Amino acid sequence: MGEQEAAAAGVAIAAQDPAALVGELMRLNSAVVQVLARELGLSLTDLTALHHLVERPSAGPVELGKRLGMSSASATVLVDRLERAGHVLRRRDPADRRRVVLEVTEAAAAQSLEAVRPLVDAVAAIDHDLDQPARQAVAIYLARVADAMTAFTGQ
C-alpha cells in the first residue's frame, strides 16, 4: 500500500510497519467486539461465551467456564442468562447422556452474522483486490502472527 492509499484508508503513515499494523488490528478488534455486543444487546462476557461456543462447539457449562476463566457457578449463571435470552440450548450429549452440551441457537447465529456482515463484506472486498502473490504473502505473515499469539496465550 502506497502512502496516498494508506492516508485515504485512514491508516497513519507511521503505522505502515506490519508489526505496528498488527497492534492496530488488535486495538480495533476490541472496538469491533464492543460494537457487536452493543448491536446484539449482549454484555462482552456473553458475546465472548457465544464466540467460544461457535468456535469450539460441544462444550458444557463447566468447559465454557474454564475457557472464560470463571467458576462453574458463574458459568452456570452465564449459561442460564444466555438460555433465557434464546441464545443457547442445553442438550444431552448423545455420546454420554449424563453430560450436557451447549448449542448456539440458529436465531442467535443468524443475528450475529447479520450484525457482522458489513465488516465481513468489507474484508472480502479487500481480499478480492489482492493479487495471488500479495494474498499469499499476507496469509503467510498472518499465519505466523497467529502462531506467535497462540504460543503467547498457550492455546
KANOR-V179359 format. One line per field, one symbol per residue. ss: DSSP state (H for helix, E for strand, L for the rest). A space follows every 10 residues. Layout:
ss: ???
This chain:
ss: LLHHHHHHLL LLHHHHLHHH HHHHHHHHHH HHHHHHHHHH LLLHHHHHHH HHHHHLLLLL HHHHHHHHLL LHHHHHHHHH HHHHLLLEEE EEELLEEEEE EEEELHHHHH HHHHHHHHHH HHHHHHHHHL LHHHHHHHHH HHHHHHHHHH HHHLL
